[in-house]
């Protein structure tokens, strides 16, 4: 059977150790299953608590993808076999968000090497790390609108903090952005040629690690800044249109009705460009319910902590599993592949407000299942 993650430890100077996790489901573009999440957690949590492990690395063995996000076919199969309220789906999102939070709040340096596709839950994993590397092939995206889900795995936190409201555009259109865009927007920290990766990882063992997490973060930063193979800052996608897109988002944020009235028509006024056209088509073919949920989660998430946004996302995720939009989106994209989903609502303004509100209510009784205290 295919092993989804391979782990190794390398000895560093002074008796320290480097923990390395490599995603290996290359044929599946490292899509994340519950098994993958639990294997990562089983290594990361002990590494985070071990004072002799001074740095953790998360990378992919694939030339095509760091991770293409959740294995949505596995989630779909569980819905088909065990119903919409199934243990696999509940555990998948709960365990995933707990891991994302642990990575994001770990004081020790965690290096993620985002070569290739970095999508959905893969985006959440990479973005949570303290030192995030992009390469010439990096493509970042939160395209959940295409399958009736929503930008999760910390997507609320990461997208709501982007300048000029560009996170709204990313979530509503599912657009793929380049490493240059990611660096400009603060989603990546370094742009390095992937050919330098092996040498850079080998060099980690010779660094003067101190065992103090704050000092070791500075050690890793200085090392990566001085590393060879830094890429030129060219090839942006979203940043080219930051002005008109930002103005469109600003006008939509003034919409008191809460469904971004004018967003669709405003897209027609954007420059004529193939990259923009693809983003616009994704929005118009995507789930109107997802669009409304995303707008609401961004509005609520503005004043929340990371932990609070993840807890909110778990409420939404569990509700999405219970309703038919997600299953229909996966059917159309991945199962029958007709790319003709039968969404419940043709456009965001036709989604009833009570349906949106229901996705922000717990589907459990008692304490929140995602305890991040």
C-alpha positions in Angstrom: 0.0 0.0 0.0 1.1 3.5 -0.7 2.5 5.3 2.3 1.1 8.9 2.4 3.9 10.4 4.4 7.5 9.4 5.1 9.3 10.7 8.2 13.0 11.0 8.9 15.2 12.7 11.5 18.6 14.1 10.8 21.3 14.8 13.3 22.4 18.4 13.6 25.2 20.1 15.5 25.2 20.0 19.2 23.1 16.9 19.5 20.1 18.6 18.0 17.8 17.0 15.4 15.8 18.1 12.3 12.4 16.4 11.7 11.4 16.0 8.1 8.0 15.0 6.8 7.6 14.2 3.1 4.2 13.8 1.5 4.4 10.9 -1.0 0.9 10.4 -2.5 2.2 11.7 -5.8 -0.5 10.2 -8.1 -3.2 11.8 -5.9 -1.3 15.1 -5.8 -0.8 14.6 -2.1 -4.5 15.0 -1.4 -5.0 14.8 2.3 -6.9 11.8 3.9 -7.7 11.4 7.6 -4.8 8.9 7.6 -2.4 11.5 6.3 -3.5 14.1 8.8 -3.2 11.7 11.7 0.2 10.5 10.6 1.4 14.1 10.4 0.0 14.8 13.8 1.6 11.7 15.2 5.0 13.0 14.3 4.6 16.7 14.6 3.2 16.8 18.1 6.1 14.9 19.6 8.6 16.9 17.6 7.0 20.2 18.8 7.4 19.0 22.4 10.9 17.7 22.0 13.6 20.3 23.0 16.2 18.5 20.9 14.2 18.8 17.7 15.0 22.4 16.7 13.4 22.6 13.2 10.7 20.7 11.4 10.4 20.5 7.6 7.2 19.7 5.6 7.7 19.0 1.9 6.4 16.9 -1.0 8.1 14.2 -3.1 6.0 15.3 -6.1 7.2 17.6 -8.9 3.5 18.5 -9.5 2.1 19.3 -6.1 2.9 20.1 -2.5 -0.7 19.2 -1.8 -3.9 19.6 -3.8 -6.0 19.8 -0.6 -8.4 17.3 1.0 -9.1 14.0 -0.7 -12.6 15.0 -1.6 -13.3 11.6 -3.2 -12.7 9.9 0.2 -15.1 12.3 1.8 -17.7 11.7 -0.9 -17.4 7.9 -0.6 -18.1 8.2 3.2 -21.2 10.3 2.5 -22.4 7.7 0.0 -21.7 4.8 2.3 -22.5 6.2 5.8 -24.7 9.2 5.2 -24.0 12.9 5.4 -23.4 12.9 9.2 -20.5 10.5 9.2 -17.6 10.0 11.6 -14.9 10.1 8.9 -15.9 13.6 7.8 -16.3 14.9 11.3 -12.9 13.5 12.3 -11.2 14.7 9.1 -12.0 18.3 9.6 -11.5 18.3 13.4 -8.1 16.6 13.2 -7.0 18.8 10.3 -7.9 22.1 11.9 -6.3 21.0 15.2 -3.0 20.2 13.3 -3.2 23.6 11.4 -3.5 25.4 14.7 -0.7 23.5 16.3 1.6 24.3 13.4 0.6 28.0 13.3 1.2 28.5 17.1 4.3 26.4 17.5 7.2 28.6 18.7 9.9 26.5 16.9 10.6 27.1 13.2 8.7 25.0 10.7 9.8 25.1 7.1 7.3 24.3 4.4 8.5 23.9 0.8 5.6 24.7 -1.4 6.6 23.4 -4.8 3.8 22.9 -7.4 0.1 23.0 -6.5 -0.7 24.4 -3.0 -4.5 24.2 -2.8 -7.2 24.1 -0.2 -6.1 22.1 2.8 -2.6 22.1 1.4 -2.7 25.9 1.4 -3.8 25.7 5.0 -0.9 23.5 6.0 1.8 25.5 4.2 0.4 28.9 5.3 0.5 27.8 8.9 4.2 27.3 8.9 6.7 29.9 10.1 9.0 29.7 7.0 7.2 29.2 3.7 9.1 28.7 0.5 7.7 29.1 -3.0 9.2 28.0 -6.3 8.8 28.8 -9.9 5.9 26.3 -10.2 4.1 27.2 -7.0 0.4 27.8 -7.6 -1.7 28.9 -4.5 -5.4 28.6 -4.5 -8.6 28.2 -2.4 -11.0 26.9 -5.1 -13.6 25.3 -2.8 -16.4 27.3 -4.5 -16.1 24.7 -7.4 -17.3 21.9 -5.1 -19.7 23.5 -2.7 -17.3 23.8 0.1 -15.6 26.9 1.5 -12.1 28.2 2.1 -11.2 26.4 5.3 -8.1 25.0 7.1 -7.4 28.5 8.3 -8.6 30.1 5.1 -10.7 32.6 7.0 -7.6 33.8 8.9 -5.2 33.9 6.0 -7.6 35.4 3.4 -9.1 38.0 5.6 -5.7 39.5 6.4 -4.7 40.1 2.8 -4.4 43.7 1.7 -7.0 45.5 -0.5 -9.6 42.8 0.2 -7.8 40.5 -2.3 -8.6 37.6 -0.1 -12.3 38.0 -1.0 -11.4 37.7 -4.7 -9.3 34.6 -4.1 -12.1 32.9 -2.2 -14.9 33.9 -4.5 -13.1 33.0 -7.8 -10.8 30.2 -6.6 -8.1 31.8 -8.7 -4.6 30.3 -8.7 -1.9 32.8 -7.9 1.9 32.6 -8.5 4.7 32.4 -6.0 5.4 36.1 -6.7 1.8 37.0 -5.7 2.2 34.8 -2.6 5.3 36.6 -1.6 3.8 40.1 -2.2 0.7 39.1 -0.2 2.6 37.7 2.7 1.5 34.1 2.1 5.1 33.0 1.3 8.4 34.2 2.8 11.0 33.1 0.3 11.2 32.4 -3.4 13.9 29.8 -4.2 14.6 27.6 -7.2 13.5 24.0 -6.4 16.8 22.7 -7.6 18.4 24.1 -4.5 16.2 22.2 -2.1 18.3 19.2 -1.4 21.4 21.3 -0.7 19.4 23.6 1.5 17.9 20.8 3.5 21.4 19.2 3.9 22.7 22.5 5.1 20.2 22.6 8.0 22.2 20.1 9.9 25.3 22.4 10.1 23.5 25.4 11.4 24.2 26.8 14.9 20.9 25.9 16.4 20.5 27.2 20.0 17.5 25.2 21.3 15.7 28.5 21.9 12.7 28.6 19.4 12.8 32.4 18.9 16.6 32.4 18.2 16.3 29.4 16.0 13.6 31.1 13.9 16.1 33.9 13.3 18.8 31.3 12.5 16.6 29.7 9.8 15.5 33.0 8.4 19.1 34.2 8.0 20.1 30.9 6.4 17.3 30.9 3.8 17.9 34.6 3.0 21.6 33.8 2.2 20.8 30.6 0.3 21.5 30.4 -3.4 18.8 30.2 -6.1 16.5 33.0 -5.1 14.0 33.7 -7.9 13.5 37.1 -9.5 10.2 38.8 -8.6 8.4 38.4 -11.9 5.3 36.6 -13.1 2.6 38.0 -10.9 -1.1 37.2 -11.6 -3.4 38.8 -9.0 -1.1 41.6 -8.1 -1.2 42.9 -11.7 -4.9 43.7 -11.1 -4.8 44.7 -7.5 -6.0 48.2 -8.3 -9.3 47.4 -10.1 -10.0 44.2 -8.1 -9.4 46.1 -4.8 -11.8 48.8 -5.9 -14.4 46.2 -6.8 -14.1 44.5 -3.5 -14.3 47.8 -1.6 -17.5 48.7 -3.4 -19.0 45.3 -2.6 -18.1 45.5 1.0 -20.4 48.6 1.2 -23.3 46.4 0.3 -25.5 46.2 3.4 -27.5 43.3 2.0 -24.5 41.0 2.5 -24.3 39.2 -0.8 -21.9 41.4 -2.7 -24.4 42.9 -4.9 -22.6 44.1 -8.0 -19.7 41.7 -7.8 -20.8 39.7 -10.8 -21.5 42.7 -12.9 -18.3 44.4 -11.7 -16.3 41.5 -12.9 -17.3 42.4 -16.5 -15.6 45.8 -16.0 -12.2 44.3 -15.1 -9.5 44.2 -17.8 -9.7 41.6 -20.6 -7.2 39.0 -19.6 -7.1 35.2 -19.9 -6.1 34.7 -16.2 -9.0 37.0 -15.0 -11.4 35.3 -17.4 -10.7 31.9 -15.9 -11.2 33.3 -12.4 -14.5 34.9 -13.4 -15.8 31.7 -15.0 -14.9 29.8 -11.9 -17.0 32.2 -9.8 -20.0 32.1 -12.2 -19.9 28.3 -12.4 -19.4 27.8 -8.7 -21.7 27.3 -5.8 -23.7 30.4 -4.9 -24.2 29.0 -1.4 -20.4 28.8 -1.0 -20.1 32.4 -2.1 -22.6 33.5 0.5 -21.0 31.4 3.3 -17.6 32.7 2.4 -18.7 36.4 2.5 -20.2 35.8 5.9 -17.2 33.9 7.3 -14.9 36.7 6.2 -17.1 39.3 7.8 -17.2 37.4 11.1 -13.5 36.4 11.0 -12.2 40.0 10.8 -12.3 40.3 14.6 -11.6 36.7 15.5 -8.4 35.0 16.7 -7.0 32.2 14.7 -8.4 29.7 17.1 -11.9 31.3 16.9 -11.8 31.2 13.1 -10.9 27.5 13.0 -13.7 26.8 15.5 -16.1 28.7 13.3 -14.9 26.8 10.2 -15.6 23.5 11.9 -19.2 24.5 12.4 -19.4 25.4 8.7 -17.6 22.2 7.6 -19.9 19.9 9.6 -22.9 21.6 8.2 -21.6 21.4 4.6 -21.3 17.6 5.1 -25.0 17.5 6.1 -26.3 19.3 3.1 -26.2 18.2 -0.6 -24.3 21.0 -2.2 -20.8 19.5 -1.4 -21.7 16.0 -2.6 -23.2 17.4 -5.8 -20.1 19.5 -6.5 -17.8 16.5 -6.0 -20.0 14.3 -8.2 -19.9 16.8 -11.1 -16.1 17.5 -10.8 -14.6 14.2 -9.7 -17.1 11.3 -10.0 -19.2 11.7 -13.2 -16.9 14.5 -14.4 -19.7 16.2 -16.4 -18.7 19.5 -14.8 -22.4 20.4 -14.6 -23.3 20.6 -11.0 -27.0 21.1 -10.1 -26.6 23.8 -7.5 -29.5 24.6 -5.2 -29.3 28.3 -6.0 -28.4 30.1 -9.3 -26.8 33.1 -7.7 -25.8 34.4 -4.3 -28.7 36.8 -3.9 -31.1 33.9 -4.2 -29.6 32.0 -1.2 -32.0 32.4 1.7 -30.4 34.2 4.7 -31.6 31.5 7.1 -29.7 28.8 5.1 -26.5 30.8 5.4 -27.1 31.4 9.1 -27.6 27.6 9.6 -24.1 26.9 8.5 -22.8 29.0 11.4 -24.6 27.0 14.0 -23.2 24.0 15.8 -24.5 20.6 14.7 -23.5 19.1 18.0 -24.6 19.4 21.6 -22.3 20.3 24.5 -18.7 21.5 24.3 -17.1 22.5 21.0 -15.3 19.4 19.6 -12.3 21.5 18.6 -10.6 22.5 21.9 -7.7 24.8 21.1 -7.1 26.1 24.6 
